[in-house]
Amino acid sequence: MLLILISYACSHHVFCYFRQKLSVWAQHWWNPCEAVAIIFFFIGLFLRLHPSSLHDGRLIFCVNIVFWFVRILKILAVNKYFGLLVTMMGKMLLDTNKFMFIIIVILLSFATCHRSILHPNREPSWAFIREMFFKPYFMLFGEVFAESILPECDKDTDFMTCQIGRWFSFVQTVIYLFVSNFIIINVLLALYNNRFDEVSAVSRQVWMFRRFRVVMEYEKKPVLPPPLTVFCHVFLLFRHFHHKVHGTEASYDNDLKLFLDHDVQVCLGDFEEECLDSYLEEQETKLHRSNDECIRNTADKVDNLYEKVKDISQERNNLTSDIQGIEVHIRKLGGLTNQMLSHSATIHRFMGTNVQEPLSISGLPDADWVVRE
């Protein structure tokens, strides 16, 4: 039982690890695109090796080449002009995917009602479903199909009498064309315009980020192109065993290096702190949008300001006390200096009166001096 639990824990840990790695790998949609292209290539190659499936393999190759041509857009990301356009196209496609739900709902409502009125006796089939969505879809792009809006009754045996709801298909087509060609398309263009303005505002940052991402990706890849990358991996394997045998540590740091001086590092650190503060403030703003939270945040800010003012006042008081102490020491030094000057004057007078030894011109002592002695 213990072995079963240990094996389950290990397998679960490995599964979670690979699932996390797979999710990180799939975040960049170029990776799944390349994986699909490679899989289709090998499938087509396998089918081309058999004469019975030769044409099927050719068809898969024709479809597969689309992925490889689209992959050229990834290389264009390093260009300052084309990289920005590729980014805009990708974001516009995401907006279109979200907007397609509304388009599908309107298209379904019109197609089902329109074909049901004009062809009430038609047997259900896949061809009928295809025809039902064919015309409404192309009407979105300006194709009206005017001859089929109000057709003649005697040209199709599936029509019932002309008086039963035939006029409603014409009214419905007019409404559908107005909604699809005016409202839906204009709303979609407005979304595209908004996305264009949003990306254009940070075009330089987007381009530099895309270029850095591509450069770092190719920096970490082997030098030789596929399938010659096998030799690079064999070389890395031999180098790993060589370091293991000799007991030396191998450096696998292949990242780009940027050497900065101390002042630039300080500026960079300040910039990162400002970006972090801005990000945290933005996240807090998104989480706390109610009035109570705003009031609480304002109160917290006032408390923080009060604490800062209190600290500044305390520092000012400390500085004032230090200055007063310095003034006291200066006054004491002034008093000591005056005392030293008075003592020096006293000593000078004493020396002038008691240490003077007058001598005569011939070098003999003076008579008065002899009498005093």
Phi, psi and omega in degrees: 000320179296320178296323179295317179296319180295316179295322178294318180296318180294315180295321178294320178296317179296319180296317178295322180296312181291328177294321177295317177298320180293321179294320177294321179294322183279352179295327176270112189290350173291328180295310174299325179297316178293322178297317178296320179296318180292318180296315178296326179296314180291326176296314178296322178296319178295320179289329180289339179284345179252127181299330182289333181246030183295316181289327176295319177296322177296320178297319179293322176297320179297322178285324184291330182294339177297318181297322182287328175289322178294331180295342176298331179298332178294322179290327180291351181295338180282345180280141184292329182267306184290328179298321178294321179294321178296319177297317178298318180298318179297316179291325177293325176295322176296319176296322179294321179298322178289329182276344183296334180298317179294319180296318181295321179297313180294319180295318179297317181297318180287314185297317182295313181292318184295311182289330179290325179287316184282334182229072183286336184259011183283133178286141180293134179199168178293326177295322179294321178294321178296315179294329181295324180264350185294305184290314178300327180293314181285343173293335177296334184257013173105352178279117190270328187057057186297328182289340181259002179289316180224073185286165177284147184287329186277001180267356181214126182285348180283344181287145169270194180301149187291344186277346187267094172068008182293325181291333183290330178297324177294314179297318181294322178296319179298315179295318181296317179296322178294314182292316185286314186276342181251305187282304186296312182296319180292322176296319179295319176295324177295321176296318178297319180295319178296318178294322178297315179295322181295317181285324180295331180294331180238038186298318182294317179296319179297315181296316181294322179294316179297317180295317178299320181295316180292318180297316179293326178296314180283340176292325183272356180271160177297161182288318183282147179280160175297146000271013181284359178294344177300321180295323177295318179292323177296320178297317178296324179293315178296321179294323178297314179293326178297316178292327178293319182292318183274356176071028178254153179269134179262140178264117180252023180277104181256012182287156176290144182252144177224113183264123182236150176279178187294317182296318179293323177296322177295316178297320179295320177296319176297319179296318179295321178295320178295319177296319179295317178297319179295320179294315179296321178295321178294318178295319178294325177295322179291326182280331184239090181245355181281166181294321180297318179294322177296317178296318180295319178296321178296318178297320178296320178295320178296318178298318178296319177296321178297318179296320178295317178297320178297318178296320179296319178296320178296319178296322178295319178297320178296318178296321179297315179296322178295319179295319177297319177297320178296320178297320178299316179296324179294318178296319177298318178297323177296318178297317178297323178296318178297318178298317179297322178294318179295318177296321178296320178295320179297314180297321181295318177294319179298316179294325180290332183264328188254338186257000182286132180236093182286141180237150177279178183289325181278357180096359179269157180293151179288154183290317179299320180296323178294320180297316181296319180293000000 
